[in-house]
């Protein structure tokens, strides 16, 4: 009987650990902060980004966020793509986008964004595709 009780305790502890682990932050905290800054800089009248208030970006499938499926050497997942095409977003691009250091695709096409393109985007050395057309952005990007 005590073996059964011990097995029950192990099962309960395993279950609790799995629940806690799914709520744990698995996305790089600096990237989470950058995404929160992005959301604050945008006006989202259609509420497309409402999922950005729940859980972890990579674990909770935030709208338009695609992550690598392997952990980095720092122990975190990283954002691979930010795709916010045709979401009726307005506002501006925030310099914190530059903190998405492993980003490959940045897509804000066909929204109503204004202002200039932050120079910090140029520091994302992994960026392969930058899609900003269909907005009202100004300035130069070098």
C-alpha positions as CSV (number, residue, x, y, z in Angstrom):
1,X,0.0,0.0,0.0
2,X,2.8,2.4,0.7
3,X,4.3,1.8,-2.7
4,X,0.9,2.8,-4.2
5,X,1.0,6.0,-2.2
6,X,4.5,6.8,-3.2
7,X,3.6,6.2,-6.9
8,X,0.7,8.6,-6.4
9,X,3.0,11.2,-5.0
10,X,5.4,10.9,-7.9
11,X,2.5,11.2,-10.3
12,X,1.1,14.3,-8.6
13,X,4.6,15.9,-8.5
14,X,5.2,15.1,-12.2
15,X,1.8,16.6,-13.1
16,X,2.5,19.7,-11.1
17,X,5.9,20.1,-12.8
18,X,4.4,19.7,-16.2
19,X,1.8,22.4,-15.5
20,X,4.4,24.8,-14.1
21,X,6.7,24.1,-17.1
22,X,4.0,25.0,-19.6
23,X,3.5,28.3,-17.9
24,X,7.2,29.0,-17.7
25,X,8.8,31.6,-19.9
26,X,10.5,29.9,-22.8
27,X,11.0,33.0,-25.1
28,X,14.0,35.2,-24.6
29,X,12.9,37.9,-22.1
30,X,14.4,40.7,-24.1
31,X,12.4,39.6,-27.1
32,X,9.2,39.4,-25.1
33,X,9.9,43.0,-23.9
34,X,10.5,44.1,-27.5
35,X,7.2,42.5,-28.6
36,X,5.3,44.2,-25.8
37,X,6.9,47.5,-27.0
38,X,5.8,46.8,-30.5
39,X,2.2,46.2,-29.4
40,X,2.2,49.5,-27.4
41,X,3.3,51.4,-30.5
42,X,0.5,50.0,-32.6
43,X,-3.2,50.8,-32.8
44,X,-5.1,47.6,-33.4
45,X,-8.8,48.4,-34.0
46,X,-9.7,44.9,-35.2
47,X,-8.1,43.3,-32.1
48,X,-5.8,41.0,-34.1
49,X,-3.1,41.2,-31.5
50,X,-5.4,40.3,-28.5
51,X,-3.4,37.1,-28.0
52,X,-0.4,39.2,-27.2
53,X,-1.7,39.6,-23.7
54,X,-1.7,35.9,-22.8
55,X,1.2,33.7,-21.8
56,X,4.5,33.3,-23.6
57,X,4.8,34.4,-27.3
58,X,6.4,31.1,-28.5
59,X,4.3,28.8,-26.2
60,X,1.0,30.6,-26.6
61,X,1.0,31.1,-30.3
62,X,0.8,34.9,-30.4
63,X,-0.8,36.1,-33.6
64,X,1.9,36.7,-36.3
65,X,4.8,35.4,-34.1
66,X,6.7,32.4,-35.3
67,X,9.5,31.0,-33.3
68,X,12.4,28.6,-33.8
69,X,11.5,25.1,-32.5
70,X,14.9,24.6,-30.9
71,X,16.2,26.3,-27.9
72,X,19.2,28.6,-28.3
73,X,22.5,28.3,-26.3
74,X,21.0,30.7,-23.8
75,X,18.2,28.2,-23.0
76,X,15.4,30.3,-24.6
77,X,13.4,30.1,-27.8
78,X,13.8,33.0,-30.2
79,X,11.4,34.8,-32.6
80,X,12.1,33.8,-36.2
81,X,9.3,35.7,-38.0
82,X,7.0,38.7,-37.2
83,X,4.3,38.6,-39.8
84,X,1.6,41.2,-39.4
85,X,0.4,41.6,-43.0
86,X,-2.9,43.3,-43.7
87,X,-4.1,43.6,-40.1
88,X,-5.3,47.2,-40.3
89,X,-2.7,48.3,-37.8
90,X,-1.7,51.9,-37.5
91,X,0.9,53.6,-35.3
92,X,4.6,53.4,-35.8
93,X,7.5,51.0,-35.8
94,X,9.4,51.0,-32.5
95,X,13.2,50.9,-32.2
96,X,12.9,47.8,-29.9
97,X,12.3,45.8,-33.0
98,X,16.1,45.7,-33.2
99,X,16.1,43.5,-30.1
100,X,14.6,40.6,-32.1
101,X,18.2,39.6,-32.8
102,X,17.5,36.3,-34.6
103,X,14.6,37.5,-36.7
104,X,14.6,36.3,-40.3
105,X,11.3,37.8,-41.6
106,X,9.8,41.1,-40.6
107,X,6.5,41.7,-42.4
108,X,4.2,44.7,-41.7
109,X,2.9,45.0,-45.3
110,X,-0.4,46.7,-46.1
111,X,-1.1,48.4,-42.8
112,X,-1.4,52.1,-42.0
113,X,2.0,52.6,-40.2
114,X,3.5,56.1,-40.2
115,X,6.8,57.7,-39.2
116,X,10.3,56.5,-40.0
117,X,11.9,53.1,-40.2
118,X,14.0,52.7,-37.0
119,X,17.7,52.4,-37.7
120,X,17.8,49.6,-35.1
121,X,16.2,47.2,-37.6
122,X,19.5,47.5,-39.6
123,X,21.3,45.8,-36.7
124,X,19.4,42.5,-37.1
125,X,22.1,40.6,-38.9
126,X,19.9,37.5,-39.5
127,X,17.1,39.5,-41.2
128,X,16.6,38.1,-44.7
129,X,13.2,39.6,-45.7
130,X,11.9,43.1,-44.7
131,X,8.4,43.8,-46.0
132,X,7.1,47.3,-45.2
133,X,5.4,48.4,-48.4
134,X,1.8,49.6,-48.4
135,X,2.3,51.8,-45.3
136,X,3.0,55.5,-45.0
137,X,6.5,55.3,-43.7
138,X,9.1,57.9,-44.5
139,X,12.9,58.4,-44.3
140,X,15.8,56.3,-45.4
141,X,16.9,52.8,-44.5
142,X,20.5,52.0,-44.9
